[in-house]
C-alpha cells in the first residue's frame, strides 16, 4: 500500500479548459486518409457477417432437431388414435 491512501481527484467535468496541447502531440497530428471511413465500414460489416454466420450455424441445428422431434411426436400421436 502507498503511504498516502488518498486517491487523486479527477475533474468534475470534461468541459473545463484543458489548455494548449503539448508541443510534441501537435507535431504528431495527422489527418485520416480519404478511404479511412470505407475501410472502417468494411471491417464492421465483416465482423457483423461473421457474427451472424456463427449465430446461424450454432442455432440452426438445434431448431431443425426440435422441429424433427415435434414432427415425430405428432406422427406418433396420430398412430395411437387410429
Secondary structure, DSSP 8 states (H G I E B T S, - for coil): --S--------S-TTS---S--HHHHHH-----TTHHHHHHHHHHHHHHHHHHHHHHHHHHHHHHHHHHHHHHHHHHHHHH-
